[in-house]
């Protein structure tokens, strides 16, 4: 698409108050240090997907109106251009950080595959080749002890290879990967039709553990399909301050997980950027004293591992990349530049009426 057309679309989107991809990229990013750190993170994630390691996450902070949401949108476009699947998630009452199942479903619903318009996992599955070496390697990993996955994942990979051309079965398997339930009886019935009765035990598993395993599995599924990895861009992380102390503890621990800092629980190919209000440290960590009170209460309940994780990531929330508020002068400069590009073409400039 031509630059004048993109400029026109960007200006019209800004006038409507609903910035689109063109507007975000035209306005650019005035956070060069964060952008540089993010680009390095993408490279680490791409390499880590091959080496079995997860790239460290980035935590950015800014006041209200500093442009954190715009920055996340800009970083998403950067990641899409680097061939990453991206999920922009806003923490809310419906999407709490302490609930991996709800967080996962939100991430999948928001997922965008580069250059594709359909549901991201459907697009990912369309790129899978069960005959390829990459698929064979994924299957071997899922079947092996190092993956530590419930046998549902290995079984669905086997079924996708054997029955993937059957539309209804294919859709059921993709829906399971996306977070929908697929009960053991249905899996066993499909396996029986393939002559596989005893290979897969289909163990019981909690919704929380299943969601955590889905993150690990799907990030590898994406790289197997040829994508560079999976980027989570999470906004309004400061809302964890409204949770109960136990929910905050779980949120601190899970934030540590998504940032790739939880030993033994890394998800290769996955990387995250998290936006938080600048006053989180003073209000939650200091005024409410989460650095001491939350770990202490967990230890009183005999939850030592969770206490260590919560304590570690609560401290991490105090060490973040600050954002600078974008000046109105810079915005006007970008808008004038877009107008000039349009004026040099045959496209009429939008009126101010």
Residue pairs with C-beta under 8 A, 6 or more apart in sequence:
2 345
3 341
4 341
4 342
4 344
4 345
4 346
4 347
5 347
6 22
6 25
6 26
7 22
7 26
7 338
7 339
7 341
7 342
8 342
8 347
8 349
8 350
9 20
9 22
9 23
10 20
10 22
10 23
10 25
10 26
10 27
10 338
11 23
11 335
11 338
11 339
11 342
11 349
11 350
12 350
13 19
13 20
13 22
13 23
14 23
14 335
15 350
19 27
19 70
19 73
21 77
24 70
24 73
24 74
24 77
25 74
25 77
26 334
26 337
26 338
27 70
27 74
27 326
27 331
27 334
28 74
28 334
29 35
29 71
29 74
29 75
30 67
30 324
30 326
30 327
30 330
31 60
31 71
31 323
31 324
33 321
34 58
34 60
34 71
34 321
34 323
35 74
35 75
35 78
37 58
37 321
38 58
38 75
38 78
38 79
38 273
39 78
41 55
41 56
41 57
41 58
41 271
41 273
42 55
42 78
42 79
42 82
42 84
42 228
42 229
42 231
42 271
44 55
44 56
44 271
45 54
45 55
45 84
45 228
45 229
45 231
45 269
45 270
45 271
46 82
46 228
46 229
48 54
48 55
48 229
48 268
48 269
49 219
49 220
49 223
49 228
49 229
49 268
49 269
51 268
52 266
52 268
53 260
53 266
53 268
54 260
54 266
54 267
54 268
54 269
54 270
54 271
55 260
55 270
55 271
56 259
56 260
56 261
56 271
57 258
57 259
57 260
57 261
57 271
57 272
57 273
57 274
58 272
58 273
58 274
58 321
59 237
59 259
59 273
59 274
59 276
59 316
59 317
59 319
59 320
59 321
60 68
60 71
60 273
60 274
60 275
60 276
60 320
60 321
60 322
60 323
61 275
61 276
61 277
61 278
61 280
61 320
61 321
61 322
61 323
62 68
62 275
62 277
62 278
62 322
62 323
62 324
62 325
63 277
63 278
63 279
63 325
64 277
65 325
66 278
66 323
66 324
66 325
66 326
67 323
67 325
67 326
68 235
68 275
68 323
69 235
69 275
70 326
71 275
71 323
72 88
72 233
72 235
72 273
72 275
73 88
75 231
75 233
75 273
76 86
76 88
76 112
76 231
76 233
79 86
79 231
80 86
80 112
80 114
81 114
82 228
83 114
83 226
83 227
83 228
84 114
84 227
84 228
84 229
84 230
84 231
85 111
85 112
85 113
85 114
85 120
85 124
85 222
85 227
85 229
85 230
85 231
86 111
86 112
86 114
86 230
86 231
86 233
87 106
87 107
87 108
87 110
87 111
87 112
87 120
87 230
87 231
87 232
87 233
88 110
88 233
88 234
88 235
89 95
89 103
89 106
89 107
89 110
89 232
89 233
89 234
89 235
90 234
90 235
90 236
91 97
91 234
91 235
91 236
91 237
91 239
91 240
92 236
92 239
94 102
94 106
95 102
95 103
95 106
96 102
96 103
96 240
96 243
96 247
96 251
97 103
97 234
97 237
97 239
97 240
97 251
97 254
97 255
98 240
98 243
98 247
98 248
98 250
98 251
98 254
99 208
100 208
100 211
100 212
100 215
100 254
101 179
101 207
101 208
101 210
101 211
103 211
103 254
104 179
104 211
104 214
104 215
105 178
105 179
107 232
108 120
108 121
108 178
108 179
108 218
111 119
111 120
111 121
111 230
112 120
113 120
113 123
113 124
113 227
114 227
116 123
119 178
121 174
121 177
121 178
121 218
122 174
124 221
124 222
124 225
124 227
125 160
125 170
125 174
125 177
125 225
127 225
127 226
127 227
128 135
128 160
128 221
128 224
128 225
129 135
130 160
130 161
130 164
134 224
134 226
135 157
135 161
135 224
137 224
138 157
138 220
138 221
138 224
139 154
139 157
139 158
139 161
141 147
141 220
142 149
142 153
142 154
142 157
142 217
143 154
147 153
147 216
148 213
149 213
149 216
149 217
150 202
150 203
150 205
150 209
150 210
150 213
151 200
151 201
151 202
151 203
152 176
152 182
152 184
152 187
152 200
152 202
152 205
152 210
153 213
153 217
154 200
155 187
155 191
155 199
155 200
155 202
156 173
156 176
156 177
156 182
156 187
158 191
158 194
158 196
158 199
158 200
159 169
159 173
159 187
159 190
159 191
159 194
160 170
160 173
162 194
163 169
163 170
163 190
163 193
163 194
164 170
164 173
169 190
172 182
172 186
173 182
175 182
176 182
177 214
177 217
177 218
177 221
179 211
179 214
184 202
187 200
187 202
188 197
188 200
188 202
191 197
191 199
191 200
205 213
212 257
212 265
215 267
215 270
216 267
216 270
218 230
219 229
219 230
219 267
219 268
219 269
219 270
220 267
220 268
220 269
222 229
222 230
222 269
223 229
223 268
223 269
228 269
229 269
229 270
229 271
230 269
230 270
230 271
231 271
231 272
231 273
232 258
232 270
232 271
232 272
232 273
233 272
233 273
233 275
234 258
234 272
234 273
234 274
234 275
235 275
236 275
236 276
237 255
237 274
237 275
237 276
237 280
238 276
238 277
238 279
238 280
238 284
240 247
240 248
240 251
240 252
240 255
240 284
241 248
241 280
241 283
241 284
241 288
243 251
245 290
245 293
245 294
245 297
246 297
248 284
248 290
248 294
248 310
249 294
249 295
249 297
249 298
249 306
249 307
249 310
250 306
250 310
252 290
252 294
252 309
252 310
252 311
252 312
252 313
252 314
252 317
253 262
253 306
253 309
253 310
253 313
255 274
255 313
255 316
255 317
256 262
256 309
256 312
256 313
256 316
257 265
258 270
258 272
258 274
259 272
259 274
259 313
259 316
260 266
260 267
260 270
260 271
260 272
261 312
261 313
261 316
262 309
276 317
276 320
278 322
280 317
281 317
281 318
284 290
284 317
285 291
285 314
285 317
285 318
290 314
291 311
291 314
291 315
294 307
294 310
294 311
294 314
295 307
295 308
295 310
295 311
295 314
296 307
298 304
298 306
298 307
298 310
299 307
339 349
342 349
343 349
